[in-house]
């Protein structure tokens, strides 16, 4: 039990302080490349006020509907993104995971993969899920590689689900089973 | 009469201040080991804002849901944890106690046992209760030793109650009766 659940090699998953996150998110969302990887809906620029209301309402639910974490660097405790777990289903033992790294200078440096590994440890060892699911877009090869590195397998694609910049793009469904994850752990 | 019944040898029990408590609870919660020793709920990350609301809501209830005390060191008045009794102790004369020492560096130093001794004295001499109960988990060997040291007796176990890190763990029930406590403190 002395192992740390929320701590990876580069980042940790921490609480979301509404004041802090509602300042960061509107700034991150100005970056449309970031926004389009995150969401299939057309980018909408929410105000700080609106984001704060959303967080307050969301976090106030008891029990919480979604689990919402901030991603902070271990090196200097900087807030660089967020991670959420939603559509949790007790009887199927499945949930959807979402991740966003708002600070671009942390892209392609292993921060996202590290956060995802922390989340996998948490969902399998603490929440006791059977599997974890995510959706990623065809135009996000960096994300796809990161998820594969963390152990996710491509399970299906929704062909031409999105239209952006004059062409259609697929949605990828990816998933990882508990036993697949267990086999990846050291000592297995 | 004892001069200060909320004072022990290493620590004293004082009122919790929501603003201060919230910051520390948020910081302590970052350590999942602490959370897993305290609670059967799955570990989460609550913001300081959320903790503050919880404290304020909780403490404002009348009668209170818990009798919550902050644990502070006698040596330097440092906030190191919290201890609480269930509010609804009557008419059965029984209460349930919960304790947490936040920082890993304060574990294994007798602070928890000292705080528990104070709360037992409070429960039996001030609230005039008949028994005090607690539950803990199989993997919390340090806690179990501490509870045994202050006089708690093993009363039962719920087998395989918890599922953590890929195996099942028992939940242990412990309790101490008024006469047992009196015999130890005569």
Interface residues (C-beta under 8 A of the other chain):
Chain A: X1 X2 X3 X4 X5 X6 X12 X13 X14 X15 X16 X17 X18 X19 X59 X64 X67 X69 X122 X124 X125 X126 X127 X128 X182
Chain B: X26 X29 X30 X31 X32 X33 X36 X37 X42 X43 X44 X45 X46 X47 X48 X49 X50 X139 X140 X163 X164 X165 X166
